C-alpha cells in the first residue's frame, strides 16, 4: 500500500478511534486527523516489525484497518494523557495562594 493510501486510511482510522475512546475530547477535527494519520503509519510499521503482520495487502483488508485503528487509538490515548495532565497543572497554578477567587465573597 502506498503512503497516500496510509494517509487516507489514517484519516478514517483517527475518526473511528476517536469515537471508540470514551470521555471528553479536547482536540479538534484537524488534530484528530493528524493523530490518526500518524497512528496509522505507526501501527502499520510496528505491526510489520514486531509481529510480522503484512498490512500491505490492500486498502479494504481487515488487518490493515485494525492496525491503523489500534495505532490511532494508542496515540489518541497518549495525547489525552499528556493534555489532561497539563490542564490539571494549569488549573492548580491558577488557584495558588490562601485566598482564591471562589472564596472572595466571604
Secondary structure as the mmCIF struct_conf table of DSSP 4:
data_model
#
loop_
_struct_conf.conf_type_id
_struct_conf.id
_struct_conf.beg_label_comp_id
_struct_conf.beg_label_asym_id
_struct_conf.beg_label_seq_id
_struct_conf.end_label_comp_id
_struct_conf.end_label_asym_id
_struct_conf.end_label_seq_id
HELX_RH_AL_P HELX_RH_AL_P1 UNK A 3 UNK A 20
BEND BEND1 UNK A 21 UNK A 21
BEND BEND2 UNK A 23 UNK A 23
BEND BEND3 UNK A 27 UNK A 27
HELX_RH_AL_P HELX_RH_AL_P2 UNK A 29 UNK A 50
BEND BEND4 UNK A 51 UNK A 51
BEND BEND5 UNK A 57 UNK A 57
TURN_TY1_P TURN_TY1_P1 UNK A 59 UNK A 60
HELX_RH_AL_P HELX_RH_AL_P3 UNK A 62 UNK A 94
TURN_TY1_P TURN_TY1_P2 UNK A 95 UNK A 95
BEND BEND6 UNK A 97 UNK A 98
HELX_RH_3T_P HELX_RH_3T_P1 UNK A 101 UNK A 103
TURN_TY1_P TURN_TY1_P3 UNK A 104 UNK A 105
#
